[in-house]
Amino acid sequence: MGMLKDKDVLLKIRDLHIEGYSDEEWIEIVHGVDLTLHRGEVLGLIGESGAGKSTIGLAAMGFARDGCRISGGSVEFDGMELTTTPKSDLRALRGSRIAYVAQSAAASFNPAHKIIEQHIEAPLHYRIQKRVEAQEDAMALYERLRLPNPREIGFRYPHQVSGGQLQRAMTAMAMACRPDLIIFDEPTTALDVTTQIEVLAAIRDIVDQFNTAAIYITHDLAVVAQMADTIKVLLKGNEVEEAPTEQMLESPEDDYTKSLWAVRSFKREQKSRPTDGSPPVVSVQDVDAAYGETKVLEDVSFDIYPGMTVAVVGESGSGKSTTARCITGLLPPLKGKILFNGEEMPPRYQDRSWEQLRQVQMIYQMADTALNPKVRISDIIGRPAEFYGGLKGTELKSRVDELLDLIELDPKKFYNRYPPELSGGQKQRIGIARALAAEPQFIICDEVTSALDQLVAEGILRLLDKLQDELNLAYMFITHDLATVRSIADEVVVMQQGRVVEQGPKDAMFRPPHHPYTDLLLSSVPEMDPNWLTTLLEERGVDNIGEAAEV
C-alpha cells in the first residue's frame, strides 16, 4: 500500500470505551481501544463472539446500538469529532460519507420495495443526484459488480434474486454516494463458498477502484486474509494485537491469536454403515419436487443410518434445504418417497402420525430468528417435552434441567432467561435442546454453525458429536462450510441445481478424482494466504471482479 502519511488518516479512534446496559446497570464492554485507518486502507477486525467487533465498527460511525453508549474516548472522522457532533450532522454523514454493509442482506433490504428504489434513496435524499441520474449510476455499479442483467435486476424485489446477488447489490448501494469509509459487518458469513468468492472479489474491486477505506469485520481468518491490509485482534472488548496481514498470519505474537489460528482441530472418527442389514433411519428415494411450476429437485436419493452424519453440500439454490422440507413433509414430493426405518411416510406432515412427527426434528441456521425473544428458555425447551412427552409440573422442570445439562448450560443460570440475554453460541445450544426435547431419532441441522465464530462453532460441533454418541442420533447436516464437513461428516452428498451429482464416504469424497462441481467447491474454500483469491481468480480467467462462480 506504500507509505501512508498523517494527512492520509481518515479515521482515528483513541481510548474508546463503550458501555452496555444489563441488569439495571451500565457495564463496560469495550475497554480503551485505539484504531487508525488511512484512505484506501482496509482494516480487518477479528475475534470471537462478544469481542466487540460490530460495536466498534458502529462506533466508527458515531453510533451506538440500543442499550449501548459511548462512555469515553475519541472518534475522529476526517477531522470531525463524532462523539460530540450533533445528531443531525451525524445523520447527514451516515449513508453519504460513511456507509454500512450488514451481515444479512436478505434481512436488511425492505421486501416491499424494489432493489433500485432502495439504492437511490440516499443519493436523492442528499441531493447528490436526480432520479434518472441515480438510476443510471445504480445500473453502472451493478454492471461493475458483475450482477446479471444490470439494467434489469434492480427492478426486482429482494426475494427475487439470490443471496450472493443481493449481497453485491447491498455493496453497490453502499457505494451510491461514493463514501470515504465503508463498514463491512460479516458480509459473507451466510454465503456458500462459490458465492462468497463473487462477493469478496466484488468488494475488493470496488474498494480498490474508488480508493475507499474499509473496516472488514469477520470471524473467518481466511477471508480477512484476502481483504485486509492490517488485522486487529479483539477479545472481550480489549485489543489483543495489531499488525500488517502477512506478518499477522506468519508470526502472531499473542497466545490468543495463535489459538484463533489453530481452531477447527476437532475431527471425529468416521463411521461406516452397519453391516447387519438394518434399514436406514431415513431413505430419500427418487424424489422430485417443485415450487409452483418450477421444478427444483430431480431424482434425489440418499440414505442416513443410525448414529451417522450425512453432510449435504452445494451452493445456494442447489436443493439442500428443499430436500429437508420434503423429508419433514413441509413440501410434498411430486414423485418418489421418504422412508423412515423402512416404512414409507405420508408426503404431507399433516397426514403423519404423532410418532412420525416426533422422530424428525430440526435445528435452524439463525438462532436469533428461530427463538421467540419474549419466551423464557424453560418454556422454549419445555413445550416440545410437554407436547410429545406429556410432562407437567415437577417432571417437566426436571426434564428441562436435564436437557440444559445435556447442552452444557447451568439450569440455575439459564432456566428463567430470555434469548436476548444469551450469546449466539448459547442460543444455538438452546435450539439443540429444543430439538432433543422430543426425543427424536433423526435431526436435520440446517447451517447450524454458519453464523457462529470459529471457536464457538467448534464447541457446537463437539456437542453435537457427543450427543450423537450418547443418544445414537442420525444427522442430516446441511452446510456450505467444507471445514465443517471434514470435522463431523461420515458421508457426503453433493447437490447442484436440484440433483445429486456425487455421494459417498467422506474420506473418498475428499480424494480425487472429483466430479467437476465438487472440484469447484473444494477449490473455492479460502486459504490462509493473502494471495489466494488473486491466484484463484487468475486461474479461472476472472478479471478480479465477482464473476468467479460463473466461470
Protein Blocks (a to p, Z undefined) as FASTA:
>chain_A
ZZadfklpmbdcehiacdddeehiacdfbghiacdddehiacddeddehilmmmmmmmmn
opacehiacfbdcddeehiafklgcfklmmmmgojlpccddfblmlmpcfkbcfklmmmm
mmmmnomacfklmmmmmmmmmmmnopahkllmmmpcfklpcfklmmmmmmmmmmmnopab
dcdehkllmpcfklmmmmmmmmmmmmmmnopacddddfbfklmmmmpmbdcddeehiafb
dcdfklmmmmcfbfklmmmmmgokbccddddddfehpacfbdcehiacdehjbcfbehia
cdddehiacddeddehilpmmmmmmmnopaccfbdcddeehiacdfblklpcfklmmmpc
cddfblmlmpcfkbcfklmmmmmmmmmnopahjllmmmmmmmmmmnopafklmmmmcfkl
pcfklmmmmmmmmmmmnopabdcdehklmmpcfklmmmmmmmmmmmmmmnopacddddfb
fklmmmmmmbdcddeehiafbgcdfklmmpccddfklmmmmmmpccfdfklmmmmmmmno
pahiafklmZZ
